[in-house]
């Protein structure tokens, strides 16, 4: 059974935080801390013996929910009316010491059969470490509570976005993708030293590397999928790749059919922005049956390569024809090595626009266009 849904505040005219404060002030004003300390006006009575939760078990973890259960002695068990759940983000040693700390979440639940579900996208974020502890409580006729000692503290980490969540992102991205423009090459910009290193140390083949943490915090490909980033955007007036790039003055160009063809699968990976008006869509191209393909099949929505809003490969008069969406910036990840001999490397004539780099870029959590109703 579920905790009484504190996230009903989403449908309230007040903000979620205001609603939580209001709910908790009715049920448990200034709950005991984990050391059992109480303020004098807390409304919680002197401790009597209530069973202390032990052997806390966390299960069925998603990006914005989990199930919790525990064991406890049968003594005084029938007196329990409520559970107090203390949920906190685990402190990160590398976090900014000047940043405001996250407000701890004290959840109040009626004593329901275990396990129970804790759900709330405004206090649970995907791929985030939390600590949790539990008290049992008995509400008295005068409104005071008798509480047990806190349980031990346990740790858990929330999950990535599921395919269901990514499909929601996909549908939002489709709304703004715009019309399709024809293109013929994928390209990758880097510094000259990068291509020299590839030739000298990797036998001329660019190797997949682990994707950084740019984009949605809950994206299942960040820090996990190995691939090579390519672009395919073209200038509207020329139909050719732009001469500017944030990633380096040397560009590898390869014919589109060498990477994207009937022997590859196409997946939707992410949709995000970086506090800007323009948005990015990450797509993954994986050779059929490759390790990258197997990774994506389990985690990402697959797109019809011939018919989607972002990147298509169709056949016209026996020739493969390619189109990309005009109104989003596509970042294409190819999951296998790519030999430089399959294309050309040349210096671009434009500028290196570092401000457009998406390396480890954080998604704007307030953007209504590219966020969904789960953790950001």
N, C-alpha and C positions, 0 to 999 in steps of 0.2 A: 504494500500500500504506500501511497505517497504522503510526504510531509504536506500539511495544509499549505497550499500553493502561495507562498509569500510573493511569488512573481505575478499574482493577480494584480499587483500594483501597475503592471504595464497597461492595464485598461483603466487605470484610475486617472482622474484629472490632476492629481499630485504626482510628483516625480517618484520613481522607485525608491530612492533613498529616503524621501520624506515619508513615504508609506511604510517602509520598514521601521523607521523610528517610531511612527505612530503605533504600528502593530506591537512592537516590542515594549512600548511604554505601557500598553494595556496588559500584556502578559507577564513581563519580567523586567522591571525597571532596574537597570544596573545589576545584571546577573553577577554571581560570584566569578572571580577570575579563576584561572586553572589552579591557583594555590589555595583556593577556598576563602579568599578574603572578601568581605562584604562591606559596603558603606552602611552607615548607621540608619540611613533612611531608605534602604534598598527595598523594603517590602518583602524580604525573605526571612523566614523565621530561623531560630536557632536550629542547628543540624540535629536531626534524629537519624536513627539508623535506617537508611534505605540502601538497597543493593547497589553496589558500584559496578558499572559496566566493565567487562573485561574481555580479552580476546576479540578486540574490534576487528571486524572483517569488512573490507570494501570490495564491491564487485560491480559488474555490469557498468563499467565506466564508459561514458561518452564524452564529447567535448563540452557538454553543459549539464551533465547529470551523473549521479552514481547511486548505488544501493549500499546501505549500511546496516549491519547487524552486529550483535554482540551476545555474550553470555552473561548471566547474573544469577545470584542465589535466589532461591524461591522465597526466602524469608522477607516478609513485608512487600512482596512483589505486587500483591493485590492493591496496595495503597498508592501505587504509581499512577499518576494522572497525566504527566507530561515528560518529555525529554528535552533537555537543553543541549544543543549541538554548537560547539565552538569551532568555526572554520576560518582558517587563515592561510594566506599565501605564504609559502615557505620563503624565508629571507634568502636573497641572492647576494653572495659575498661581493659580486662584481657590480651590484646595482649602484645607482647614483645616490650617494649619501645625503645629498641636498634635496632629493625628491621627496615629496610628501609620502608618508607610508600609507599603504592601503588600509582602509578601515576594516577591522575584524568584523566578521559576520556572525552574529549570535542568532541561531534559528531556534524557534520554539515550536515543538510539535506535540500534538496530543499523543498519548501512549497508544500506538497502534501495533498490530502484529508485525514482527520483524521477518525478513528485511523490509526496510522502507526506502522509498526513493526520495532523494534530495535533488531538486531540479530548479535551476534559475540562471538564465543566461546573463543577467546583469551582475551576478556575483561569482559566476564560474566562467573561466576563460579556457579555451582549448590549449592543450600542450603546456600546462602550467602545474607546478608542484604545490601541493597544499598540505597542511597539517590539520588534523581533526581530533577533538576530544568530546566526550559525552558525559552528561550528568543525568541521573533520574531525579524526578521531582514529584512532590505531592501538593496539590493546591488545596489550601485550607478554606473553610467557610468564610473567613474574614478576608480572603484574597491573598494572604501571605502564602509563601511556598516553604516547604521543607525539602531540602535537597541532599543528595548524596555527595560524596567526594567526586572529584573529576576522575574519569578513566585515564588510562595511559594515553599518550599522544601517539597517533599513527600518521604515516605519510602516504600520499598517493599522488599520481600525476594524471591529469585529465587527458583525453584522447584527441587525435586529430579530427578534422572534419570527415564525416562519412560521405559516401556517394550521394546520399540524400541532400546533405548540406551543399555539396559542390554543384549538384543539379540546380539548387536554388540560385547559387552564384551565376551559373551558366545562363539561366533564364534572365537574370538581371543584365548580364553582359549582352545578350542578344538584342535587348531593347535599344541599345545605343550603338550597335556595331556599324550601322550605316550601309551604304551601297558597296558593292564589290568592285575592285579595280584589278585589272590584269597585271601579272608580273611574270618574270621568267627565271629569276635567280634568287637563291638564298645567299646571304653574305654575313661575314663575321669580322669585326674590326678589332685589332690588337696593336700593340707596339711591335716594332721591328724585332726587338729582342725575343719576343714570344715565338715568332715564326722561326727565327734562327735556332732557338732551343728545341723546337719540334723537329727540325731537320737533323740536328746533331744528336739528340738524346732519345728520340722516339721513332726513328726510322721514317720520318716524313709524315707520320700519322698523328693528327690531333686526337688526344685521348679524352674520354668523358671524365668529368670531375663532379664532386658532390655539389648540388645546388645550394646556394647561400640561403639566408633567412629573409630575403626580401619578400614582400607581398603579404598575404593574409597570414596571421599568426597560426591559424589552424590548418594551413595547407599541408597535406600529407606528403608533398614532394620536397618541402624545405628541409635541408640537412639530411636527406635520405636518397632521393633519386640522383643517379649519375647520368650526366649528359653533357652536350656541347651546345652553347647558346648560339642561335642564328637569328637574323632579322630578315624581313622580306618586304618591309614598307617601301613604297615608291613615292616620288614626287608627282603631284597631280598633273602638273603641266608637261612633264617629260616622260612619265611612265618608267623612270629609272630610279635606282637607289639614290638617296640624298648624298651630297658630298661632305656633309658634316657628320661627326660621330663623337660620342662621349668616351669611347673605349680605346681609341688609338688611331694613328694616322695611316696604318697599313690595313688593307682589306683583302680578305679571301672571298672570292666569288665562286659559286658552284651552280651549275644548271639545276633548276628546281627538280627535274625528274630523277636526278641522282640521289636525292634524299626523300622525296615524297612521290610515291607511285603505288600501283596496286599491290605491291609486296610489303607495304608498311601499313600500320594502324595509326589513327589520329585520336588523341585524347585531350579533353579540357582539363587544365591544371589549376588555374587561378584567375581572379579578376580583382584589380586593386587600383588605387591611385595614391599619390604621395603629396597630399594637400595641394593638388593642382587641378586645373579644369579638365585635363586629358587623362584618360584611363588606359591601363595596360591589361592585356589578356595573355596568359601563358598557355601555350599549347605544347603537347609532346608528340613527336613522331618517333615511332619505334618499329624496327623491322619485325615482321610477323614471326613469333616464336622466340624472339630474343629475350635475354634476361630483363631488359627494360620493358618489353611488351608484357611479360608476366607480372612485373611489379605494377604496371599501370592497370592491367585488367582487374586486379584485386581492389584498387583504390580510387580510380578516376572514371568519370563518365566517358564512354567512347563516342566519338562523333562519326557521322557518315562522311567519308572523305569527299564524296561527290555532291553532298547537299547539306551544308551547314552555313552559319552566318559569319564565319571567321576566315576559313582557309579551305579552298576546294581544289580538287584535281579531277577534271573531266576529260573525256575524249571527244575530239571533233575531227572528223575526216581522218581518223587513224593517228592523230597527234594529241599528246597530252597538253591540256590548257589549264593555266593556274590563275586563281583570283584570291585576293586578300581583302579584308574589311577595311574601309577607308577611315572610319571615325574612332578606332581604337588602335593603340600601338601594340603590335603582336611581338611577343618574345617566344621564339620557337626553340624547343630543346630536342636535339637529336641524340638518341641514346647509345649509338655505336661509334667507334672510332671513324674518323674521316681522313683519308689520305690527301695531302696537299696536291698530289698529281692529278686529282680529279677536277681541279679548278685552277684559278690563277690568283696570285698575290701581287697587289700593286698599291702604290701610295695614293691616297685621296688628295684632292686639291682644296678641300674645305677646311674647317676648323675643328678642333677637338673641344666639344661642348661638355665640359665636366659636370655642369649643373643638371644635365639630363641623365646622368648615370643612375641606374637602379640597384647598384651593388649594396646588398644588405639594407635596402630602403624599407622603412616602416610604413605600413598602410595607415591611411587616415581613418581612425575609428568612428569619426563623426559623419562621414560622407554617406548620404542616404542612397546614392546611386549604386555603390558597390559593397554595401554591408547587408548582412542578413541577420535575422533575429536569433543569433546564437553568439557565443563568445567571438571576439574579433580576431 
